[in-house]
């Protein structure tokens, strides 16, 4: 089994992210004070652009470990991402190593980042996978919804795969909430109910974030 992600590695990744994100774009961060200062937390981030994960890593008040698809761990980028505490996951199977590492982050009081939609899309939390509910219910960690807005702006791009350089990207952190019903149940029915609760909370946060930012 590969080594567990470390808090030290994630903090190094956060510092690198700060320099990159604020150097290349103009992040505007709202609600960062809502992130619990200690203890396990899950960031649930909408996903419409490849820069969303690095952006949150760079602007969040705490170091974070994101579940990242294995396809992103290519060439020298792979070992680097592992060293800075990110978790490689195979989305085509039940990746037990990734699950163990993710639960380990939460058990150690760390921050786990998840794109609950699974893949890049409209970034509107319309379709959630059950993974977020599983980690939240099993660990008891609160979920902090995170909306990244403006990363998919197409006008003025110099590099096709990236938002326009020096453009504004808004990152809005929401109020923490518990996904479970308090019973601790992990049955399929309990996870389905938790997923439904999560979806309502995330959609409401996204609507509020758009209202706040005018996006």
Backbone as ProteinMPNN parsed JSONL, in Angstrom:
{"seq_chain_A": "XXXXXXXXXXXXXXXXXXXXXXXXXXXXXXXXXXXXXXXXXXXXXXXXXXXXXXXXXXXXXXXXXXXXXXXXXXXXXXXXXXXXXXXXXXXXXXXXXXXXXXXXXXXXXXXXXXXXXXXXXXXXXXXXXXXXXXXXXXXXXXXXXXXXXXXXXXXXXXXXXXXXXXXXXXXXXXXXXXXXXXXXXXXXXXXXXXXXXXXXXXXXXXXXXXXXXXX", "coords_chain_A": {"N_chain_A": [[0.838, -1.194, 0.0], [0.479, 2.292, -0.735], [2.105, 5.185, 0.746], [0.581, 6.944, 3.48], [-1.124, 10.067, 3.056], [0.369, 13.123, 4.164], [0.017, 15.698, 6.669], [1.945, 17.651, 6.694], [2.889, 17.542, 4.054], [0.565, 18.374, 2.716], [0.376, 20.988, 3.678], [2.625, 22.148, 2.53], [1.803, 21.946, -0.117], [-0.364, 23.714, 0.015], [0.912, 26.159, 0.44], [2.385, 26.418, -1.917], [0.238, 26.527, -3.656], [-0.969, 28.941, -2.859], [0.876, 30.861, -3.808], [0.812, 30.336, -6.59], [-1.95, 30.588, -7.334], [-2.665, 33.209, -6.516], [-0.794, 34.529, -7.942], [-1.335, 34.048, -10.636], [-4.079, 34.507, -11.0], [-6.932, 36.405, -9.762], [-8.054, 35.721, -6.986], [-11.057, 35.908, -5.107], [-12.069, 35.567, -1.942], [-14.658, 34.373, 0.012], [-16.271, 33.911, 3.128], [-14.372, 32.266, 4.397], [-13.886, 32.174, 7.087], [-15.803, 30.534, 8.088], [-14.937, 27.945, 8.015], [-14.211, 25.264, 10.12], [-11.696, 25.639, 12.617], [-10.173, 23.556, 13.519], [-10.012, 19.93, 13.692], [-11.735, 17.204, 11.951], [-12.822, 17.844, 8.606], [-14.853, 18.08, 5.689], [-14.45, 19.29, 2.5], [-16.768, 20.092, 0.095], [-16.796, 20.507, -3.186], [-17.897, 22.319, -6.024], [-17.533, 21.495, -9.522], [-16.298, 22.645, -12.358], [-14.105, 23.233, -13.784], [-10.627, 22.529, -14.455], [-8.928, 23.916, -12.789], [-10.171, 24.26, -10.388], [-9.709, 22.595, -8.082], [-6.874, 23.074, -7.386], [-7.227, 25.816, -6.905], [-8.897, 25.965, -4.609], [-7.26, 24.602, -2.799], [-5.194, 26.458, -2.628], [-6.414, 28.798, -1.567], [-7.864, 28.152, 0.703], [-8.289, 28.264, 4.303], [-7.097, 26.205, 5.671], [-4.797, 23.458, 5.288], [-5.37, 21.022, 2.751], [-6.476, 17.771, 1.6], [-7.118, 16.451, -1.415], [-9.287, 14.2, -3.14], [-8.288, 12.925, -6.118], [-8.647, 12.174, -9.544], [-7.039, 9.307, -10.953], [-6.003, 9.646, -13.492], [-4.929, 12.148, -13.572], [-2.503, 11.987, -12.398], [0.047, 12.056, -13.908], [3.248, 11.55, -15.455], [5.931, 13.583, -14.134], [4.229, 15.023, -12.523], [2.683, 13.301, -11.023], [4.196, 12.029, -8.768], [4.735, 14.455, -7.465], [2.16, 15.444, -6.754], [1.4, 13.474, -4.981], [3.309, 13.859, -2.976], [2.54, 16.332, -1.989], [0.325, 15.721, -0.553], [-2.04, 14.923, -1.871], [-4.662, 12.686, -2.957], [-4.723, 9.844, -4.871], [-7.239, 8.456, -6.913], [-9.01, 5.735, -8.29], [-11.585, 5.958, -10.372], [-13.104, 4.068, -11.603], [-13.495, 1.806, -10.184], [-13.969, 0.22, -6.92], [-11.96, 1.826, -5.033], [-10.024, 0.828, -2.695], [-7.665, 1.558, -1.427], [-7.564, 4.347, -1.785], [-9.891, 5.018, -0.38], [-9.181, 4.204, 2.215], [-7.033, 5.952, 2.696], [-8.351, 8.429, 2.54], [-10.211, 8.256, 4.676], [-8.34, 8.048, 6.669], [-7.194, 10.598, 6.677], [-9.333, 12.095, 7.713], [-9.691, 10.816, 10.206], [-7.39, 11.62, 11.433], [-7.95, 14.212, 11.937], [-7.878, 15.95, 9.794], [-8.388, 17.82, 6.672], [-10.482, 16.862, 4.117], [-10.858, 17.001, 0.656], [-13.42, 16.908, -1.75], [-14.856, 16.365, -4.957], [-18.024, 16.178, -5.379], [-19.593, 15.692, -7.608], [-18.196, 14.013, -9.153], [-17.03, 14.17, -11.822], [-15.782, 16.788, -14.037], [-18.221, 19.165, -14.912], [-21.228, 20.918, -15.299], [-20.938, 22.118, -12.92], [-22.918, 22.504, -11.014], [-23.834, 20.956, -8.966], [-25.767, 19.099, -9.653], [-25.837, 16.332, -10.015], [-24.969, 13.982, -7.748], [-22.469, 11.768, -6.514], [-22.376, 8.828, -4.398], [-20.169, 8.789, -2.758], [-19.378, 11.043, -1.192], [-21.357, 11.179, 0.801], [-20.871, 8.734, 2.067], [-18.261, 9.083, 3.208], [-18.79, 11.242, 4.899], [-20.837, 10.317, 6.624], [-19.666, 8.02, 7.726], [-17.347, 9.059, 8.987], [-18.313, 11.142, 10.511], [-17.612, 13.721, 10.127], [-18.102, 17.227, 9.615], [-19.542, 18.77, 6.705], [-18.312, 21.235, 4.555], [-19.628, 23.305, 2.246], [-18.32, 24.373, -0.885], [-18.146, 26.835, -3.282], [-16.866, 27.434, -6.427], [-16.54, 30.008, -8.58], [-16.447, 31.436, -11.791], [-14.212, 30.242, -12.805], [-14.574, 28.903, -15.153], [-14.803, 30.77, -17.103], [-14.711, 31.84, -20.442], [-14.001, 33.904, -22.157], [-11.259, 35.839, -23.284], [-9.202, 34.079, -22.801], [-5.822, 33.044, -22.807], [-4.576, 30.651, -22.692], [-6.029, 27.72, -23.57], [-6.941, 25.76, -21.745], [-7.126, 27.037, -19.31], [-8.497, 29.523, -17.033], [-8.857, 33.015, -17.99], [-5.803, 34.772, -17.587], [-5.086, 36.628, -14.628], [-7.737, 37.115, -14.209], [-10.784, 37.417, -12.265], [-11.586, 35.055, -9.818], [-14.042, 33.655, -7.912], [-14.268, 32.255, -4.686], [-16.334, 30.673, -2.56], [-17.027, 29.866, 0.681], [-19.228, 27.867, 2.581], [-21.66, 27.414, 5.289], [-20.832, 24.963, 7.752], [-22.213, 21.651, 7.823], [-23.953, 18.715, 9.031], [-24.137, 15.547, 7.506], [-25.38, 13.161, 8.167], [-28.158, 11.554, 9.922], [-27.928, 11.49, 12.558], [-28.136, 8.989, 13.63], [-26.075, 7.322, 13.019], [-26.235, 5.304, 11.205], [-25.195, 3.297, 8.408], [-26.372, 2.187, 6.227], [-27.522, 1.383, 2.87], [-29.885, 2.776, 2.385], [-29.698, 4.808, 4.332], [-27.451, 6.165, 3.391], [-28.379, 7.012, 0.918], [-30.392, 8.767, 1.75], [-28.8, 10.618, 3.082], [-27.295, 11.582, 0.949], [-29.281, 12.905, -0.46], [-29.949, 14.931, 1.367], [-27.507, 16.274, 1.414], [-27.325, 17.156, -1.246], [-29.375, 19.071, -1.401], [-28.441, 20.986, 0.422], [-25.995, 21.742, -0.784], [-26.847, 22.737, -3.255], [-28.371, 24.904, -2.399], [-26.372, 26.44, -1.233], [-24.805, 27.052, -3.47], [-26.568, 28.61, -4.963], [-26.834, 30.778, -3.225], [-24.193, 31.665, -3.218], [-23.875, 32.506, -5.857], [-25.622, 34.628, -5.835], [-24.397, 36.31, -3.987], [-22.003, 36.927, -5.303], [-22.703, 37.802, -7.785], [-22.433, 36.214, -9.998]], "CA_chain_A": [[0.0, 0.0, 0.0], [1.264, 3.513, -0.788], [2.181, 5.915, 2.002], [-0.545, 7.809, 3.814], [-0.849, 11.491, 2.831], [0.747, 13.794, 5.403], [-0.405, 17.085, 6.884], [3.076, 18.494, 6.297], [2.865, 17.612, 2.599], [-0.578, 19.194, 2.301], [0.681, 22.379, 3.991], [3.539, 22.586, 1.47], [0.948, 22.143, -1.288], [-1.165, 24.925, 0.214], [1.789, 27.328, 0.251], [2.646, 26.521, -3.359], [-1.025, 26.951, -4.25], [-1.157, 30.371, -2.573], [1.694, 31.615, -4.748], [0.346, 30.146, -7.967], [-3.299, 31.095, -7.561], [-2.674, 34.666, -6.41], [0.108, 35.051, -8.962], [-1.911, 33.912, -11.975], [-5.444, 35.024, -11.054], [-7.309, 37.309, -8.675], [-9.075, 35.06, -6.178], [-11.798, 36.641, -4.091], [-12.485, 34.498, -1.031], [-15.733, 34.764, 0.916], [-16.719, 32.904, 4.092], [-13.314, 31.361, 4.873], [-13.996, 32.099, 8.549], [-16.77, 29.494, 8.451], [-14.256, 26.642, 8.068], [-13.746, 24.973, 11.477], [-10.25, 25.848, 12.733], [-9.518, 22.281, 13.81], [-10.884, 18.765, 13.593], [-12.0, 16.73, 10.592], [-13.747, 18.62, 7.78], [-14.905, 17.695, 4.277], [-14.812, 20.325, 1.536], [-17.528, 19.599, -1.058], [-16.527, 21.575, -4.144], [-18.464, 22.163, -7.368], [-16.398, 21.21, -10.409], [-16.535, 22.962, -13.767], [-12.838, 23.524, -14.443], [-9.487, 21.808, -13.891], [-8.22, 24.745, -11.804], [-10.98, 24.374, -9.173], [-9.03, 21.963, -6.953], [-5.733, 23.893, -6.962], [-7.683, 27.109, -6.397], [-9.348, 25.782, -3.226], [-6.071, 24.262, -2.015], [-4.418, 27.667, -2.43], [-7.072, 29.892, -0.841], [-8.508, 27.685, 1.931], [-7.527, 28.605, 5.507], [-6.407, 25.018, 6.185], [-4.253, 22.54, 4.287], [-6.389, 20.029, 2.394], [-6.119, 16.598, 0.806], [-8.216, 16.201, -2.35], [-9.373, 12.976, -3.943], [-8.05, 13.351, -7.498], [-8.671, 11.031, -10.452], [-5.687, 8.782, -11.217], [-5.544, 10.125, -14.794], [-4.201, 13.412, -13.397], [-1.176, 11.684, -11.852], [0.854, 11.657, -15.068], [4.609, 12.063, -15.512], [6.474, 14.089, -12.868], [3.159, 15.593, -11.717], [2.174, 12.26, -10.134], [4.912, 12.023, -7.486], [4.591, 15.763, -6.812], [0.842, 15.518, -6.134], [1.42, 12.58, -3.827], [4.133, 14.484, -1.932], [1.818, 17.453, -1.366], [-0.81, 15.235, 0.217], [-3.267, 14.647, -2.624], [-4.974, 11.257, -2.937], [-5.071, 9.294, -6.187], [-8.382, 7.553, -6.843], [-9.485, 5.096, -9.516], [-13.039, 6.154, -10.352], [-13.774, 2.968, -12.294], [-13.622, 0.658, -9.301], [-13.97, 0.596, -5.509], [-10.535, 2.004, -4.753], [-9.93, 0.694, -1.239], [-6.517, 2.325, -0.938], [-7.984, 5.743, -1.714], [-10.866, 5.119, 0.71], [-8.42, 4.118, 3.468], [-6.278, 7.192, 2.856], [-9.295, 9.519, 2.798], [-10.701, 8.103, 6.051], [-7.197, 8.333, 7.537], [-7.092, 12.065, 6.778], [-10.386, 12.557, 8.626], [-9.415, 10.276, 11.537], [-6.294, 12.415, 11.99], [-8.403, 15.572, 12.14], [-7.513, 16.766, 8.648], [-9.412, 18.301, 5.736], [-10.595, 16.072, 2.889], [-11.567, 17.695, -0.405], [-14.118, 16.011, -2.677], [-15.755, 16.892, -5.988], [-19.094, 15.18, -5.263], [-20.201, 15.379, -8.904], [-17.382, 12.955, -9.754], [-16.245, 14.666, -12.955], [-16.097, 18.17, -14.399], [-19.473, 19.304, -15.644], [-21.773, 22.268, -15.2], [-20.568, 22.686, -11.631], [-24.131, 22.956, -10.326], [-24.197, 19.946, -7.969], [-27.017, 18.462, -10.072], [-25.752, 14.88, -9.86], [-23.953, 13.643, -6.751], [-22.156, 10.364, -6.265], [-22.603, 8.479, -2.991], [-18.918, 8.809, -2.008], [-19.361, 12.118, -0.2], [-22.213, 10.76, 1.919], [-20.183, 7.649, 2.773], [-17.189, 9.625, 4.047], [-19.369, 12.117, 5.922], [-21.573, 9.519, 7.616], [-18.735, 7.126, 8.419], [-16.397, 9.794, 9.828], [-18.99, 12.123, 11.35], [-17.044, 15.041, 9.856], [-19.016, 18.174, 8.976], [-19.276, 19.149, 5.315], [-18.32, 22.657, 4.231], [-19.805, 23.474, 0.803], [-17.438, 25.372, -1.479], [-18.51, 27.172, -4.66], [-15.846, 28.13, -7.209], [-17.272, 30.672, -9.658], [-15.616, 32.238, -12.681], [-13.073, 29.482, -13.318], [-14.861, 28.399, -16.503], [-14.931, 31.915, -18.012], [-14.024, 31.521, -21.695], [-13.514, 35.089, -22.862], [-9.953, 36.368, -22.918], [-8.218, 33.053, -22.464], [-4.6, 32.89, -23.602], [-4.345, 29.213, -22.707], [-7.382, 27.154, -23.693], [-7.34, 24.946, -20.597], [-7.105, 27.811, -18.074], [-9.242, 30.792, -17.055], [-8.006, 34.13, -18.41], [-4.844, 35.179, -16.563], [-5.425, 37.812, -13.849], [-9.186, 37.284, -14.082], [-11.273, 37.176, -10.918], [-12.242, 33.789, -9.527], [-14.632, 33.726, -6.578], [-14.357, 31.01, -3.921], [-17.265, 30.975, -1.465], [-17.188, 28.788, 1.661], [-20.527, 27.933, 3.234], [-21.775, 26.969, 6.679], [-20.674, 23.516, 7.935], [-23.429, 20.913, 8.191], [-23.8, 17.259, 9.173], [-24.903, 14.824, 6.485], [-26.135, 12.058, 8.749], [-29.382, 11.882, 10.67], [-27.622, 11.34, 13.98], [-28.262, 7.593, 14.059], [-24.839, 6.595, 12.732], [-26.492, 4.21, 10.253], [-24.445, 3.358, 7.147], [-27.056, 1.348, 5.245], [-27.721, 2.029, 1.572], [-30.985, 3.736, 2.543], [-29.185, 5.944, 5.093], [-26.549, 6.923, 2.522], [-29.218, 7.68, -0.088], [-31.037, 9.902, 2.423], [-27.743, 11.601, 3.341], [-26.968, 12.195, -0.342], [-30.374, 13.841, -0.773], [-29.774, 16.091, 2.251], [-26.307, 16.981, 0.96], [-27.611, 17.83, -2.511], [-30.18, 20.267, -1.112], [-27.574, 21.971, 1.072], [-25.008, 22.243, -1.74], [-27.548, 23.553, -4.252], [-28.744, 26.161, -1.747], [-25.143, 27.23, -1.08], [-24.397, 27.557, -4.781], [-27.494, 29.697, -5.307], [-26.467, 31.907, -2.388], [-22.88, 32.144, -3.666], [-24.09, 33.256, -7.096], [-26.273, 35.883, -5.466], [-23.391, 37.127, -3.321], [-20.911, 37.337, -6.208], [-23.241, 38.306, -9.051], [-21.983, 35.341, -11.079]], "C_chain_A": [[0.88, 1.254, 0.0], [1.185, 4.247, 0.55], [0.942, 6.794, 2.207], [-0.179, 9.267, 3.539], [-0.567, 12.178, 4.161], [0.246, 15.226, 5.45], [0.694, 18.041, 6.434], [3.105, 18.663, 4.777], [1.75, 18.504, 2.097], [-0.327, 20.67, 2.575], [1.664, 22.957, 2.966], [2.742, 22.857, 0.193], [0.123, 23.41, -1.183], [-0.324, 26.171, -0.049], [2.146, 27.52, -1.219], [1.405, 27.052, -4.066], [-1.297, 28.423, -4.041], [-0.398, 31.204, -3.601], [1.182, 31.541, -6.166], [-0.99, 30.832, -8.216], [-3.345, 32.625, -7.506], [-1.733, 35.309, -7.424], [-0.522, 35.061, -10.344], [-3.299, 34.529, -12.103], [-5.699, 35.983, -9.897], [-8.417, 36.653, -7.848], [-9.744, 36.028, -5.208], [-12.448, 35.59, -3.204], [-13.514, 35.042, -0.049], [-16.055, 33.602, 1.858], [-15.652, 31.963, 4.611], [-13.375, 31.175, 6.388], [-14.972, 31.014, 9.005], [-16.138, 28.106, 8.562], [-13.79, 26.387, 9.494], [-12.22, 25.012, 11.558], [-9.492, 24.562, 13.015], [-10.529, 21.154, 13.695], [-11.178, 18.401, 12.158], [-13.06, 17.557, 9.886], [-13.711, 18.056, 6.363], [-15.303, 18.916, 3.457], [-15.551, 19.66, 0.379], [-17.536, 20.71, -2.097], [-17.217, 21.307, -5.478], [-17.318, 22.113, -8.37], [-16.754, 21.492, -11.856], [-15.233, 23.211, -14.513], [-11.683, 22.842, -13.72], [-8.757, 22.607, -12.806], [-8.962, 24.819, -10.467], [-10.275, 23.799, -7.943], [-7.832, 22.766, -6.476], [-6.142, 25.238, -6.38], [-8.102, 26.98, -4.931], [-8.164, 25.447, -2.326], [-5.292, 25.529, -1.667], [-5.074, 28.72, -1.552], [-7.717, 29.462, 0.474], [-7.654, 28.019, 3.152], [-6.792, 27.423, 6.128], [-5.881, 24.176, 5.029], [-5.273, 21.444, 4.013], [-5.835, 18.942, 1.497], [-7.293, 16.281, -0.116], [-8.125, 14.803, -2.95], [-9.315, 13.401, -5.404], [-7.999, 12.121, -8.398], [-7.247, 10.617, -10.831], [-5.12, 9.294, -12.535], [-4.747, 11.428, -14.688], [-2.775, 13.191, -12.9], [-0.26, 11.184, -12.964], [2.242, 12.298, -14.992], [5.095, 12.534, -14.151], [5.412, 14.695, -11.954], [2.64, 14.59, -10.688], [2.873, 12.234, -8.78], [4.779, 13.338, -6.724], [3.25, 15.849, -6.081], [0.762, 14.63, -4.899], [2.179, 13.224, -2.673], [3.402, 15.63, -1.245], [0.445, 17.015, -0.837], [-2.086, 14.943, -0.529], [-3.433, 13.132, -2.811], [-5.441, 10.786, -4.312], [-6.218, 8.306, -6.044], [-8.74, 7.032, -8.232], [-11.007, 5.151, -9.486], [-13.813, 5.004, -10.97], [-13.965, 1.739, -11.418], [-13.771, 1.156, -7.867], [-12.524, 0.645, -5.058], [-10.322, 2.007, -3.235], [-8.743, 1.453, -0.658], [-6.887, 3.793, -0.779], [-8.963, 5.961, -0.562], [-10.158, 5.118, 2.059], [-7.669, 5.411, 3.736], [-7.204, 8.355, 3.201], [-9.83, 9.452, 4.228], [-9.588, 8.402, 7.048], [-7.002, 9.823, 7.742], [-8.098, 12.579, 7.814], [-10.141, 12.057, 10.058], [-8.306, 11.065, 12.235], [-6.665, 13.894, 12.154], [-8.087, 16.52, 10.999], [-8.701, 17.156, 7.785], [-9.35, 17.464, 4.46], [-11.401, 16.854, 1.866], [-12.155, 16.714, -1.408], [-14.892, 16.831, -3.706], [-16.922, 15.906, -6.061], [-19.792, 14.849, -6.574], [-19.395, 14.326, -9.659], [-16.478, 13.453, -10.863], [-16.602, 16.129, -13.213], [-17.383, 18.203, -15.211], [-19.935, 20.74, -15.569], [-21.408, 22.93, -13.877], [-21.752, 23.15, -10.818], [-24.647, 21.948, -9.297], [-25.47, 19.187, -8.355], [-26.998, 16.954, -9.864], [-24.622, 14.542, -8.899], [-23.723, 12.144, -6.707], [-22.265, 10.103, -4.757], [-21.345, 8.602, -2.141], [-18.886, 9.852, -0.909], [-20.172, 11.724, 1.023], [-21.528, 9.677, 2.747], [-19.128, 8.204, 3.725], [-17.75, 10.477, 5.181], [-20.051, 11.316, 7.026], [-20.615, 8.641, 8.41], [-17.832, 7.883, 9.389], [-17.08, 10.715, 10.827], [-18.482, 13.537, 11.129], [-18.085, 15.963, 9.235], [-18.581, 18.457, 7.543], [-19.316, 20.665, 5.202], [-18.492, 22.781, 2.725], [-18.911, 24.594, 0.289], [-17.86, 25.59, -2.932], [-17.366, 27.946, -5.294], [-16.546, 28.691, -8.445], [-16.341, 31.551, -10.475], [-14.456, 31.485, -13.278], [-13.297, 28.996, -14.742], [-15.098, 29.532, -17.507], [-14.101, 31.677, -19.272], [-13.425, 32.737, -22.388], [-12.132, 35.49, -22.356], [-8.917, 35.343, -22.54], [-7.007, 33.113, -23.4], [-4.268, 31.42, -23.756], [-5.706, 28.551, -22.606], [-7.85, 26.47, -22.412], [-7.458, 25.737, -19.297], [-8.003, 29.047, -18.172], [-8.31, 31.912, -17.515], [-7.077, 34.564, -17.272], [-5.252, 36.518, -15.959], [-6.923, 38.084, -13.796], [-9.601, 36.945, -12.653], [-11.944, 35.811, -10.834], [-12.752, 33.87, -8.089], [-14.686, 32.343, -5.942], [-15.172, 31.32, -2.673], [-17.44, 29.744, -0.577], [-18.513, 28.977, 2.383], [-20.499, 27.448, 4.666], [-21.599, 25.456, 6.769], [-22.016, 22.879, 8.293], [-23.124, 19.428, 8.281], [-24.698, 16.558, 8.166], [-25.801, 13.755, 7.077], [-27.365, 12.521, 9.511], [-29.178, 11.729, 12.173], [-27.659, 9.913, 14.471], [-26.971, 6.807, 13.865], [-25.021, 5.463, 11.747], [-25.688, 4.409, 8.969], [-25.086, 2.471, 6.074], [-27.191, 2.112, 3.93], [-28.815, 3.092, 1.663], [-30.501, 4.991, 3.272], [-28.275, 6.811, 4.23], [-27.329, 7.659, 1.436], [-29.895, 8.917, 0.515], [-30.017, 11.01, 2.686], [-27.373, 12.333, 2.054], [-28.017, 13.228, -0.727], [-30.258, 15.107, 0.077], [-28.605, 16.95, 1.775], [-26.613, 17.788, -0.296], [-28.404, 19.114, -2.286], [-29.314, 21.37, -0.506], [-26.594, 22.581, 0.079], [-25.659, 23.136, -2.787], [-27.931, 24.903, -3.661], [-27.518, 27.056, -1.577], [-24.723, 27.838, -2.409], [-25.278, 28.729, -5.21], [-27.142, 30.96, -4.512], [-25.142, 32.526, -2.836], [-23.013, 32.956, -4.952], [-24.733, 34.607, -6.812], [-25.259, 36.841, -4.844], [-22.39, 37.728, -4.295], [-21.406, 37.964, -7.508], [-22.815, 37.49, -10.254], [-23.162, 34.604, -11.716]], "O_chain_A": [[1.916, 1.277, 0.664], [0.316, 3.969, 1.376], [0.347, 7.306, 1.259], [0.964, 9.664, 3.766], [-1.191, 11.856, 5.172], [0.073, 15.88, 4.421], [0.42, 19.1, 5.869], [3.315, 19.764, 4.267], [1.942, 19.293, 1.172], [-0.76, 21.522, 1.8], [1.548, 24.121, 2.581], [2.966, 23.855, -0.491], [-0.072, 24.109, -2.178], [-0.787, 27.121, -0.681], [2.204, 28.648, -1.709], [1.493, 27.904, -4.95], [-1.802, 29.093, -4.942], [-0.949, 32.133, -4.192], [1.12, 32.55, -6.868], [-1.146, 31.569, -9.19], [-3.984, 33.262, -8.344], [-1.86, 36.495, -7.73], [-0.277, 35.971, -11.136], [-3.669, 35.017, -13.171], [-4.784, 36.325, -9.148], [-9.589, 36.998, -7.999], [-9.086, 36.853, -4.575], [-13.282, 34.811, -3.665], [-13.276, 36.04, 0.632], [-16.106, 32.448, 1.434], [-15.987, 30.944, 5.215], [-12.964, 30.138, 6.908], [-14.968, 30.623, 10.172], [-16.734, 27.196, 9.138], [-13.047, 27.2, 10.044], [-11.532, 24.487, 10.682], [-8.287, 24.489, 12.771], [-11.735, 21.384, 13.611], [-10.91, 19.182, 11.245], [-14.071, 17.929, 10.483], [-12.665, 17.607, 5.893], [-16.358, 19.508, 3.683], [-15.01, 18.753, -0.254], [-18.199, 21.732, -1.917], [-17.136, 20.199, -6.008], [-16.238, 22.635, -8.095], [-17.424, 20.692, -12.508], [-15.239, 23.381, -15.732], [-11.751, 22.605, -12.514], [-8.041, 22.025, -11.991], [-8.437, 25.384, -9.507], [-10.243, 24.434, -6.888], [-7.756, 23.115, -5.298], [-5.489, 25.748, -5.47], [-7.706, 27.798, -4.101], [-8.075, 25.956, -1.209], [-4.789, 25.667, -0.552], [-4.378, 29.464, -0.861], [-8.082, 30.314, 1.284], [-6.427, 28.056, 3.054], [-5.955, 27.61, 7.011], [-6.445, 24.178, 3.935], [-5.961, 20.988, 4.925], [-4.879, 19.142, 0.747], [-8.356, 15.883, 0.359], [-7.039, 14.294, -3.229], [-10.176, 14.143, -5.878], [-7.368, 11.126, -8.043], [-6.367, 11.46, -11.006], [-3.902, 9.373, -12.696], [-3.986, 11.773, -15.592], [-1.939, 14.092, -12.969], [0.157, 10.026, -12.959], [2.395, 13.429, -14.53], [4.725, 11.962, -13.126], [5.645, 14.866, -10.758], [2.205, 14.98, -9.605], [2.221, 12.398, -7.748], [4.719, 13.347, -5.494], [3.197, 16.273, -4.927], [0.137, 14.987, -3.9], [1.746, 13.146, -1.523], [3.612, 15.879, -0.058], [-0.469, 17.827, -0.694], [-3.126, 14.734, 0.095], [-2.448, 12.392, -2.821], [-6.437, 11.278, -4.844], [-6.193, 7.432, -5.178], [-8.769, 7.779, -9.21], [-11.644, 4.476, -8.677], [-15.039, 4.96, -10.877], [-14.533, 0.74, -11.861], [-13.711, 2.359, -7.614], [-11.932, -0.386, -4.737], [-10.425, 3.045, -2.581], [-8.805, 1.937, 0.472], [-6.567, 4.413, 0.234], [-8.879, 6.963, 0.149], [-10.479, 5.916, 2.939], [-7.663, 5.912, 4.86], [-6.877, 9.175, 4.059], [-9.897, 10.472, 4.915], [-9.837, 8.935, 8.129], [-6.683, 10.267, 8.844], [-7.759, 13.39, 8.676], [-10.362, 12.798, 11.016], [-8.279, 11.168, 13.461], [-5.813, 14.724, 12.468], [-8.03, 17.735, 11.188], [-9.853, 16.868, 8.109], [-8.308, 17.37, 3.81], [-12.5, 17.32, 2.164], [-11.471, 15.797, -1.863], [-15.5, 17.85, -3.379], [-16.814, 14.889, -6.746], [-20.502, 13.848, -6.662], [-19.845, 13.806, -10.68], [-15.277, 13.184, -10.848], [-17.586, 16.645, -12.685], [-17.6, 17.367, -16.088], [-19.148, 21.67, -15.75], [-21.546, 24.143, -13.721], [-21.632, 24.078, -10.019], [-25.772, 22.075, -8.813], [-26.176, 18.684, -7.482], [-28.034, 16.358, -9.567], [-23.453, 14.787, -9.197], [-24.656, 11.353, -6.844], [-22.247, 11.032, -3.95], [-21.431, 8.527, -0.915], [-18.416, 9.574, 0.194], [-19.726, 11.913, 2.154], [-21.592, 9.694, 3.976], [-19.096, 7.846, 4.903], [-17.239, 10.436, 6.3], [-19.871, 11.595, 8.211], [-20.739, 8.529, 9.63], [-17.577, 7.405, 10.495], [-16.51, 11.038, 11.869], [-18.867, 14.456, 11.852], [-18.877, 15.517, 8.404], [-17.396, 18.39, 7.216], [-20.245, 21.306, 5.695], [-17.588, 22.4, 1.981], [-18.76, 25.63, 0.936], [-17.922, 24.644, -3.717], [-16.94, 28.979, -4.777], [-17.08, 27.937, -9.259], [-15.547, 32.314, -9.925], [-13.772, 32.003, -14.16], [-12.34, 28.71, -15.462], [-15.541, 29.286, -18.629], [-12.918, 31.349, -19.181], [-12.448, 32.612, -23.127], [-11.871, 35.481, -21.153], [-7.861, 35.692, -22.013], [-7.15, 33.218, -24.618], [-3.754, 30.984, -24.786], [-6.452, 28.796, -21.658], [-9.016, 26.584, -22.033], [-7.852, 25.174, -18.276], [-8.241, 29.558, -19.266], [-7.091, 31.765, -17.434], [-7.513, 34.707, -16.129], [-5.7, 37.424, -16.663], [-7.34, 39.166, -13.382], [-8.87, 36.275, -11.923], [-12.767, 35.46, -11.679], [-11.981, 34.125, -7.164], [-15.099, 31.374, -6.58], [-14.764, 32.122, -1.833], [-17.938, 28.711, -1.024], [-18.88, 30.093, 2.752], [-19.441, 27.11, 5.196], [-22.158, 24.728, 5.948], [-22.844, 23.484, 8.974], [-22.163, 18.941, 7.685], [-25.862, 16.92, 7.991], [-26.873, 13.476, 6.54], [-27.582, 13.715, 9.716], [-30.123, 11.823, 12.956], [-27.261, 9.636, 15.603], [-26.786, 5.752, 14.472], [-24.073, 4.728, 11.47], [-25.518, 5.533, 8.499], [-24.418, 2.055, 5.127], [-27.001, 3.327, 3.881], [-28.689, 4.174, 1.089], [-30.846, 6.107, 2.885], [-28.312, 8.038, 4.318], [-26.99, 8.785, 1.073], [-29.964, 9.971, -0.117], [-30.323, 12.193, 2.535], [-27.162, 13.546, 2.059], [-27.691, 14.292, -1.253], [-30.443, 16.217, -0.422], [-28.69, 18.177, 1.734], [-26.22, 18.949, -0.411], [-28.127, 20.133, -2.919], [-29.436, 22.539, -0.873], [-26.376, 23.793, 0.086], [-25.101, 24.165, -3.168], [-27.83, 25.93, -4.332], [-27.6, 28.272, -1.75], [-24.33, 29.003, -2.469], [-24.787, 29.719, -5.754], [-27.151, 32.067, -5.051], [-24.983, 33.746, -2.836], [-22.342, 33.975, -5.119], [-24.426, 35.604, -7.466], [-25.261, 38.036, -5.138], [-21.976, 38.878, -4.148], [-20.634, 38.579, -8.243], [-22.824, 37.978, -11.384], [-22.97, 33.821, -12.647]]}, "name": "protein", "num_of_chains": 1, "seq": "XXXXXXXXXXXXXXXXXXXXXXXXXXXXXXXXXXXXXXXXXXXXXXXXXXXXXXXXXXXXXXXXXXXXXXXXXXXXXXXXXXXXXXXXXXXXXXXXXXXXXXXXXXXXXXXXXXXXXXXXXXXXXXXXXXXXXXXXXXXXXXXXXXXXXXXXXXXXXXXXXXXXXXXXXXXXXXXXXXXXXXXXXXXXXXXXXXXXXXXXXXXXXXXXXXXXXXX"}
